[in-house]
Amino acid sequence: MRKTAALLATLLLAACRQGAAPQAPESFYGTLEPFASEAVYFVVTDRFVNGDPDNDQRDQGGAFPTFDRPIPGPDGESANIGYLGGDFKGIVDNAGYIRDMGFTAVWITPVVDNPDAAFSGGRPASWGSAWTDQGKTGYHGYWGVNFYRLDEHLPSPGLDFAGFTAALRAHGLKTVLDAVVNHGSPAFSMPEPQPEFGKLYGRDGELLADHQNLHPSRLDPVNNPLHRFFRTEPDVAELADFDHDNPQVREYLIDAHLFWIAQGVDALRLDTLKHVPHAFWKEFAERVRAEHPGLFMFGEAWDYDADAIASYTWPENGGISVLDFPLKGALAEIFEQPDSDYARVAEALHLEHGPYHNPYELATFYDNHDTPRMNASDEGFIDAHNWLFTARGIPVVYYGSEVGFMRGRGEHAGNRNYFGQARIDAAVGHPIREHLKRIATLRAQSPALQKGLQLNVELAGHRAAFYRVFQHEGVHQIALVLLNKGDEAAEFAVRDYLQAGEWRAAFGGETVNVSAGEALTATVPAHGVEVFFLDAPVSEPTLRARLAELMANRLRRTSGG
């Protein structure tokens, strides 16, 4: 018997040596970008949790105080344009809360030094108003006056910015830093000049530029060195807009952000992409990646037309991903309106021959600090998260959305209101949060949901069915996602592209054996999701052929530029 076995083994080995070497399975993936594995929780730092009241600076501002500046609204409601105390410690103290929801990265608002008073110029900020900055402070961080200095409202003893990023990393969270290079602080229209507003300081505190409370058209960069950092045409509100044609400006902005990145930043969110020329973004990206290879960047190009924002993602313009505003428009519409149709989302995905360099690397979201919060029911938020954490893209969720905080509210109508420790403590067990945790945790464990190609089977009415497929260098996973945003359970029977095998249900763990030609059937509860995994290489001929097409066509089209 042993001789027979040995002979068979010898013959088999000889056959293998004489035959052609086995070919590795072909690769199928949407992206290999490492950051695509992440899920991002977005925090307006001042509005999250006041972890250290000693850094509140409650007496700051003199005649223009900075702390707690409410905007009254109807029925006793209010917004606030002052500082409210949120800081690094408030985030670190609740890092476990964020991580427990399934997030792996935290996007924070800018950390650079902002003016120490409320702005006296511009139009008065009032309930529901937009582009109105009178009476407003730099609580949000977007009004930098010294891009090398940490704003005093954020740190605590033993917790500077480097300590903050290290503390997040210890909780399994990456840091995404918001970076502003388009503008500094409000710079003109003040009744009397205010210290810091319209000024820009260097690494050692030296004054580099001063708008001098002049309208941009009155600046004289040729004869006044203090004006040379600024453009002479107005752009966004009363902000000091930087002149990116000036090499000194470019060096200042790039070097300052390298200073922060070196302290533990894992990715950048870039503000106002559309207000800065492509040439600057290309230089910025090249300089950053020369010192920090592979650092992921995504930016805000606020436009709902994909063709208008896609050029920022192209390698020749810096290869910066973008927040997916076109998809955001579709998602908000779908999940705010109970009778909406999933077909609305198909055109916004751009899975083939699209304008983006790679649609799988876009940051996907349904609201943020600049747009009104999604005005959906609890079920609408649950449905939105079920989509966001299974479909293509890198999911980004705005703080408080896990409990439907301030639904439907714009910037000066409660969008950025203070969240606070009490709400965090009460959030555990909330249905939105618990469903979010369930689906986000699943995505964190699945290469297919993170980076796989998306092959749509059905997007109609309340139903969505699609595959996510990842196959590369020995890792292979096929996911079948079934979504139901209706008020009643939905029966699915998926036959298209279905590969025979033993499919594993993500929730519950039971297996479904599917033979060739059969359908996989499942009942998806109201406002529910089911995901089935097949941990096997792609072998079904029609699936392989369609994936090959998606693989070839997923990147930016080249016709017409």
C-alpha positions, 0 to 999 in steps of 0.5 A: 500500500505504501509503495502504491501511494509513493508511486502515485505521489511520484507520478503526480509530482512529475506531471506537475513539473511537466505541465505548465505552471498554474496561473494566479487568479486574475485580480479584481478590485476597486482600489488598493488604496490602504486608506479605503479600509477606513471609516471616518467619524467627522468632529467639529472639535469645539462642538463635540465634548468639553474635556478640559474647562481650563482651556475655554478662554471664557474671558477672551475677546474684550469688547468682542467676547468669544465664548458662548455667543448664541443665535436665538431661533424660533420656539426657544431654539438656538445656534451658537457662533462662539466657542463652546469648549470642545477640545482634544481631551473631549475627543480622547476621553471618548475615543473608545465610544467612537471606535466602538461604533466601528470607526477607524479614523477621526477627522477633526477641524483645523488646529491652527491659531484663530483670532482671539475675538469675535469678528465685527465686520461683515453682515450680522449672523442670524438664525438660518443665515448664510455667509454672515460672519459678524459676531462670529468667532473662529471656533471652527478653526478655518480662520487661521492667523498663524498656521504654525501655532496650535490654537489655545482652545484645544490642548491640555497639559500633557496633551498637545497635538502630537500627544493627541494623535498618539492617544487616538492611535492607541485607541485604534484611530487614525487622525484626519486633519482638516487643512485650509490653504485658500484663506486666512481670517476675515480681513476687511469691513470692520468698523475699526481694525481688530488685532489679528483679523486679516493678519498672518504670522510666521513660525516665530510669531513675526508678522508676514502679511496684513490686509489692514482692513482694506477691501481686496481691490484697495490692496497694493501688493506692488508697493506694500510688502504686507499685501503680497500674500493676498489676492486683490479680488474678493472671493469668499465672504470677507476672508483674506484670500491667499495669492497662490502665484506668490512662491512665498505663499506656497512655501508658507502653506506647504511648510506649515502643513508639513509641520503638523503632518509630522506630528502624527497625521494619517490623512488630510481633508483639504478645504475649498479645493475649487478656490485654489489653482490646480498648480498649487494642489499638484505642488502641495501633493508632491511635497507632502508625499515626498516626505510622507509617501502614500499619505491620503488626501481628500478635499471639498469641491462643493459641486453636485456635478461630477464633471466639475469636481473630478479633475482634482482626482487626476494625477496630473493635478495632484491626485487628490480624492474628493468628498462625493457631493454628487452622490451626497445629493442622491443619498440625501434625497433617497433617505429623506424621502420614504417613497424614493427610488434606489434607481436615483443613486445609479447615475451618481456611482460612476462605476464605469467610464466615469470622470474620476481617477478612481470612484472607489477612493471617493469620500462618501457622505450624506451631510456635514458641517456646511450642508444641512444635516440629513432630515430623515427618520431613524429608519432613514439614517439606518438605511443610509448607513447600510448603504454607506458601509456596503457600497463603493467609497470611504464612508464619512459620518458627521458627529451626532448622526448616530442619534439623528442630532439636529436633523435638517439644520443648517449652519446657523440653525443648529447644525454645529450645536454642542453635542456633549458628554451627556448625549454621548452617554445616552447614545449607547443603545440608540437604534441608529447607533446600534445599527450603525455599529453593526454594519460598520463593524462588518465593513471593518472585517471585509476586504470586499466591502472596503475595496471590492469592485461593485457590480449592481444587480438591482437598484429599484424602489426600496430594493438594492442588490449588488456584489462587492468583489475583491481578489488580489494576491491570494485574498479573495472574497465575494460579497452579495449585499441586499438592502431593503429601505421599505417598511415591510420585509422584502424577498430577494432571489438573486440568480444573475452572476451568482457563483455556486458554492457555500455562501456565509450569512454575515449576520447569524453565520448560517450557510447557504449552499447554492448549486450552479444555476440556482438562485440565492434567496433571502428575506431582508427585514424592513429597513434592513441589510443582509450580506452573504460572503463567498470566500472563494476565487471567482470562477463563474464565467458570466461573473468573471467576464463582467468583473473584467469589464468593470476592472478595465473601465473603473478608472477615469475615461481618457477621451476628451482629456 
